Structures are given as C-alpha cells and as structure tokens.
Amino acid sequence: MSSGMVDAFRLFYHRKFHTVEQIRRYQEKQLRRLIDLSMNESSFYRERFSTHIPRTLEELSFVSPINKEIMMANFDRLNTIGVKLEDVKAFAVQKELAKDYLGYYQDRVVVGLSSGTSGNKGVYLTPKELTKKLPFVFLARGGIPLRHLPFRILFCLRVFGQGFDDINSPLVHLHYCATMTPVDEIIDQLNSKRINILMAPPSLVRILLPHKDRIKVKFKQIVCYAEVLEKEEKERFKKAFATNIVEIYQASEGQIASACRHGNLHINEDLVIVELTDEQGNKIEKPGELAKHMYVTNLVNFAQPLIRYEMNDLVVLGEKCPCGSRFRTIDHILGRNDDILYFITLDNRRIPVFPDLISRWIITATDDIREYQVHQTKDGDMEVKIETLPDVHEDPKIIATKVKCRIEEELLQFRIRTEVRVIPADLPLPEDRSKYKRFVVAR
C-alpha cells in the first residue's frame, strides 16, 4: 500500500480526541512548532512576534490578524522558502494561460491563484510533500464509508491539481473530468467507468439533475465542494439521486472542514485553528450564532505560514454531532450562491459556463482589479463591471479592454462567439458580505 493510502486510512480513523482539552493541547503543540519555524525562516514573522511570542490559543487570540492584502504586500518576507512574488505569480499565470496545471515551481511548491471574496489575486504556496498528502485528506474525510470500497470516483473540478494522480491504488480509482465537459460526455464517463462516488461542485450536480434517468450507475455517495451547498438543494440532490450527499469546505487557505459518516461538516481541528468572533470580537461558541469574523491558522503548511489569517466567509456553528467526534461542526456557510451563466455555441448549442472559470479569466488578465461583478440578463449576454486598485495609473478603459479580450478569447475555445461588455465602475462591498454576489444572473 502506498504511503499516501496509509495517510488516508490514518486520517479516516483520525486522532481520537476524546475531549476539547485534548484538542486544545494538540493545537497548541502544533502552533508552537509553526511559530518557531516561522520566526526562524520568515523576517515578516520575526518582526511580528518580536515583542511577544504566542504560545497558547488564548495568546494567539490577541495577535493582530493578517488578511490577503497584508499577505500579498509582504509575500517575499512572509514565505519561508525564499521565493519572490513576481516569479511565482508569473509561473502561475503562465500555467493558467497554457492550461497546464501539473508540476511544481522549482520542484518545491504548487502555486495557486485565488480571487477570494474581495480584492485581486491571492497567491498561495503548497509544498510538494503536503501536496501529495492533501488529496488523501480530501478522500479520507469526504464522509465516504469504507464499506463502499473499491472507490470508483469521478472527480469534477475546473482543473486537475498536482498530487491527485497519486491517489490511485487497487482500491481507489480516481477519474478526472473538467467542469466544462459536455453533459453527454460526463454521463458517458459515469456509466462506462461504473462510477460509484461523484465528487463535484453543486452547480455541476444541478446540471445533471434533468438527465438523472440516463445515469445507469447507482451512486454510493455524492461529495460537493468548491461552492456553498444550500440545505434545500442538498435535500433535492438526495431525493433525485437516492444517495447520501456530503459537503467539504475547502479554501486556498487550507482544508477547513470535512464531512463525517453522518454527513455533518466538522472543522479539521488537527489541520487548522479556526477562531470565530462576533462584530465586537467576542468568541462565538454556541450553535446557531452567526460569526462575523473568521480567523484561520494553518497548522500544516510551513512554506507560507498563515497565522491568524482573516477570511471573508461567514459561518454558523452546528450542534454536537452523533458521530462522536469532538471537532466542532458547521451548520452552514453563508456564501454568494453564484449562478451559472449560459451561452449559445456556433453550432447553436446552449452550454453552461461556471463562475469559477470566468473568475480565473478575469484575475489572470490583469493585476490591477480590486473587485468585479458579472451580470447576465439572457443567454449569451455578459456584462462585467470592474473596479481598479486605487494606485493604478493605467487608464481603467485599457484595463477593461484587456479583460474583455481575455474573456472573449477563452469563450471562443468553447465555440462561443459573443461580445462581452466590460465597464469600469465603483463596486463597494456591502457591510453584510454574505449579500454580495459576484455573479448576478437575472433571465
């Protein structure tokens, strides 16, 4: 059995924390290790902790948080492996343009791009060793019971990330399918490969719904990720496909939460420290309360330490889970619930284009965008509003033209020819971030 599969089974039967106190002790041990390494290798953190080094969770809660803007402004000093932002960003953008998503920068790290909830590009580094283990975390904590072995998984994602190839073994067969694959081809793969586990964003599962009678295989489980899964939609999927639906909460900043056998979303307390507070900074500990602030400390990524990193997600804690795990549960995540856009191809087919794909085109067209919003009022129509960063000297109209050309070129790859309108605009985020939608579809 491969070392990765050993990791998977170890994670499946993850550390038996019988009490909250055991979780706290483990997190503080890992926190001290993370901070010691960060101070040795990162001038940013040496300076940050020059007057006081947090050694406990309570002390950590008094540390000023960082966010994407601070991280990006101090990228060269913050990372511990001596790489430069301009170099890794150029590497990632080139990979994106070439549609070549495999490989490591300097054979050391995977470089990821993210637009997040606000701002332009975020650049995230994942070391090679961790990259090879993360897919097994994804698999082991996907709420997939071992009784369903062998797993025949169709993994639907925008791109096939480095490390997922290693997950294949005699008991696990992972097949990749891009989210832009035509629905007929997806159904063919499901049937021909006798898939018993579907892993896909909710928006793709939604597209499969009208075709459920053409799917001849019986799913043992559907695992959703990458987008918010509303409770009503979860029940709809469960009824339509007659199977269990579970959710994984994955972000560029870390694998935040995974499902248990009951389908409840548990924070991965052994991989991340998650602090939830209200508007005044008071801790959120009771189920049902909305956390206005979420701070994440990634305990396993030492290449780009994220210590008390503020995320823009809004979450509500859930009740204690009957599975017995002491890891906290998340009742639901408040997201933008972005809609799918539809276009007409040159041969008159109506096809979906997913929001995450359009986001990638926008953020890799230019570094100068602070925020954007995409509108569609009818099939084939598309308007993009962009707000540029305040210190950008280039004419916003020129930046808009770059975005327009990039989107139109990418759409043409799918045999879609349409005129995209890109307009410079002011796009202030609302006070309640959960009400902001990057993609507004009103047909």
N, C-alpha and C positions, 0 to 999 in steps of 0.2 A: 504494500500500500504506500502511495506517495506521502511525503511529509505534509503536503497540503491537505490530503484526505485525513491524516492524523489530526491536523489542526481543526478540520471541520468537525470531526467526531468529538474532539475535546471541547469545542465551542458549543456543540449540540448539548452535551451534558455540562453546561458551563458551570464555573465555580459555584459551589453550593454555599452561597451566603445565607446563613440562617437568620441573621439579624441585621438591622440597619447599622448597628455598631460595627459589624464585620465589614460592611460595605465602606463605611467611613474610614476605617483603619487601612483598608486596601487602597482606597483612593488617595489618602494622604501619603502612603508609602510611594505610590507611583508619581504623585505630584512632586515630592521631594527629588525623586530621580530626574524628572523632567526639568525642574528648575535648576538643579545642579548642572545638568548638561547644557541647558540654555545659557546659563551665565558663563560657562567655560568657552562656548563656541559662538555666542551672539553678543556683539557690542551693544545692540539695542536693549537686550535684557540685562546685561551688566549694568548699564546706566539706569534702567528702570527699577532694578532692585538694589541700587547702591546704598540706600538708607535703611531698607528693611526687606528681609527675605521671607516671604510667606511659607510657613511650614505646615499649616493646618487649613482645613476648609474655612474655618472662621476667619483666619488671617487673609485667606485668598479673597473673601468677600469684600474686603476693604481696599483691594487693589483697583486702581482706575482701569476701566475696561479699554480695550482697543477695538477698532472696527475695521472694515475693509479699507477705508481711506487712510487710516493710520498705518495699517499693514503695508499697503502699496507704497506709501510715501517713504517707508523705512525698509523696504523689501531687502535691499542689499545687506543691511546691517542686521536684519531680523533672522534671516535664514542661517543655518549652522554649517552649510556645506560650501560657502564661498561663491555661489553663483550670482550673476548680475541680472537684474530685472529685464533690461533691454535684450539681453541674449536669450533668456528663456522665453520671453514673450515673442520674439521673432521666430524662435523654433516652433512654438505652439501655433502661431498664426500660419506659418508655412505648412505645418502638418494639416491644419484645417483646410487651407486652400487646395492642398494636394489630395485631400480625402484619405490621408494615410495616418491612421490613428494608433498604429502599433509602434513600439520602440521606446527607448529611454533617452533622455537628454544626457549626454556624456556617459551613457551606460550606467547612470546612477539613479535618476528620478523620472517619474512620469510628470509631465507639465499639463495641468488642466486649466481651462478658462471658464469663468463663470461671470454672468452679469448680475446675479443676485437679485434682491428686491429693489435696490436703488444703486445709482452710480454706474460707471462704465465697467471695464474688465476687472475681474479679480483673477490673480494668477496663483495657483495652488500647486505645491510640490508634494509628491508622494514617493518616498524612497522605494527602490527596487524590491527590497526584502519585504516591506509592508505591502506593496502592490500585489505580490504573489500570494499573500495571505488573505487580503481583503475579500476576494471572491468567495473564499470558504466561510468567512463570517457571513457574507450575503446568503450563502446556501444554507449553512447550519442554523442561522437564525431567521429563516424565512417561514417558520411555523410549519415546515414540511415534515410530517411524521416519518420515521424510518421504515414503518411498515409499507410505505409506498415504493421502497427500493425494488428494482433499479429505477432511478430517476431518468426520465426522458424529457428534457426541458427544452422548450422553445423560449429563448431569451430575446425579447424585443426591446431594442434600445436604439437611440439615434445613431450611435457608433459603438463598435466593439472595442472596449478598452483593453489595454495591455494587462495580462495576467489571467484573463478568463479562459484562455486556451488550456492553462494548466489544470483546470478543474476537472477535465475529462478523465475517467477511470472506468474500470469494468462495471462499476455500479452507478456511475453518473455519466450521462451522455448529454452534453450541452450543445444545442444548435442555436446559432445566432441568426436573427432576422432584423433588418433595418426597419424602423417605424414607417419609412416611406415606401416599403414594399407593397405592391398592389394587393388588395384584399384576396383576390383569387389565388395568388401565389402563397400567401400566408396560410390559407385554408389547405392548399395542396401540401404544404410542409407539415401542417398539423396532422393530416391524415396519413401521408406516406411514411412519416417518421414515427407514427404511433405515439405522439406526444401525450404524456400524462400530467405534466405540470406546465402551465403557461405563466410566464413572468413578463408583464407588460404594463405600461402606463395606463391609467383608467381611460384616457382618450382613445387608445387603440382597442381596448376591450369593448368600448362603446361602439366602435365601428364594426366589430364582429357580431354584435347583437342581432342585426337583421338577417345574418347569414348562419345563425346557430344550427339550423336544421341541416346545413351542408357539412357541418363538422361531425364526423363519424366517430371520433375517439371520445372517450369519457375522461374528462379532467379529474384528477385526484385533488387538485388544488389550483387556484389562480392567485398569484402573488402580484400585487400592484405596488408601484413605486414611482418616483420622479414627479408626481403631481399629487395634489390633495384628492383623497378619496372620500367623498361625502357619504354619510351613513345611508341616505336614501339610495344612492347609486350602488353602494355595496350590497344592499338587500336586493336590488334589481338584478345585479350580476349573479348573485347567489341563486335566485329563483330561476333565472334564464338558463344557467349552465348546470344547475343542480349540483353544486360543489361548494366547498368552503372558500371564502375569499379572505385573504390576509393582506396586510399592508406593511411596507418597510419605509422608514423615514431616513432617507439618505441625503446628505448635503455635501457640498465641496469641502466643508469644514470637518467632516467626519461622518461615521455611521452612527447617527444619533439614536435610533430606536429600531427594534425588530419585533416581529410577532412571536408569540408563544403558541402552543398547540391549541389554545382556546381562541386564537385569532386576535388577542389583545396586544396592543403596541406597548412594549416595555423599553424604557430608556436603557441603553447599553452602559450601565453604570461602571463596568470594568474597562470600558474603552474611552469614555468621556465623562467629565464632570459637567453637569447641567444645573445652572443656578437660575431660578425663576423668581422674579420680583414684580411687585405692583408699581404704579407710577411713582410712589414715594420711596421706593427702594426696599420695602418690606418683603420678606420672604413669602412666596406662595407655596403652601404645603397642603392645603385642603383640596380634595377633589371638587371639580366644578368651577373653581375660580380661574378667571382668565389672567394669564401672566402677560403684563405689558412689556416686560424686558426679559430676554433670554441670553445668558452668557454661557459660552461653551469653552471648556478647556480640553483639548485633545491629548489624551494620555499616551498615545501610541505613535504619533508622528513626530519624530525628533529632527527631521530635516527642516521643517518650517513650523516651529513651535507656535501654537495658538493658545495663549494663556489668558483666560477671561475675555474671550472674543465675543463681541455683541452681534447676535444675529437679528434679522428683521422678522423672523417668524413669530407668530402669536400662537401659543398652545394652551390647552386646558388639561389639567391633570385628571386622571381617571381614578376609579375605585380600586381597592386591593383586588388582585386577580386570584381566582380559584386555582390557578396552576401551581401556586405555592412560592413563586419567585418573589423575592423582596425588592427586586428592581421596580421602581415607580412605573406606573402606566400613564399613557397619554390618551385621554378620552377623544380629543380631536384637535386637528391643526387647522387654524383659520388661514386660508390661502386665497389667492386671487381667482381660483377656479376658472382659469382662462379657457376660452372657447377655441374650437378648431376652425381654421379658415378653409374654404373650398374654392377651387379654381377649375376652369374648363381647359382641357388639353387641346392641342392642334387637331387631334382626331376625335374631338367632341366627347371626351370622357370627363365626368365630374370626379375629381380626386381631392382628398384632404391633404392639407399641409399643416404640420403640427407647430404650435407656438415655439417650442424649444429650438426647432430648426431655424425659424425666422430670427429668433434672438441671436443665434450664433452668427448668422449672416450680418446682422447689424453690428454686433460688437467687434467683429473681425474686419469690418470695413474701415474703421477709424478708431483712434484712441480718444477722440475729442467729445464724445457724447456723455452727458451726465445722466439723462433719462430719456425714455422714448415710450411711445404708445401707438399701437397698431389698431386701425379701425377697418371693419369690413361691413358694408350695408347690403351687398348682394354678391353672389358667386362671381369670382373673377375680379372684383373691385378691391382695391387696397390703398389705404392712406396711412402714412407713417408720420407722426409728429416727433420731432427730436428737439431736445434742449441741450445745447453745448455747454461745456465746462466754462466757468467764469473767466479763466485766464487764457482762453484760446484766442489767438489773433487772426486765425484764418476766417474768412467770410463764411458764416453759417450756411449760406446758399451753396457754396462749393462743397462743404461737408455733406449737405443734403444730396447733392448730385452723386457723390461717392457712394452713399448708402443706396440710392436709387439704382445705380448701375450694378452694384453688387447683388442686390435682391433680384433684379430682372435677369441677370446672367445665371444665377442659381436656379430660378424658376424655369428658365429655358432648358436646363438639364433634364427637367421632368416633362419636357414638351409643353410647357405653359408659356404663352406669349401674352403679356399684359403690361399696361403702363401703370407703374407704381408712382403715386404722388408722395413726395417726401417734403415736409413743411417744417421749417424752424419755428419753435413755439416755446412758451413758458409752461413747464409741467411741474408745479409744486405738488409734493406728496401730501395727502390728507393727514390730519392728526391721527386718525384711526387707519393704520397702514393696511388693515385687512380689507378696507373698502377700495383700495387702489387696484385697478385692473390694467395690466399692460396690453392685453388683447381684448378689444371690445367688438363683439360680433352682434349685429342687430339686423337680421334679414327680414 
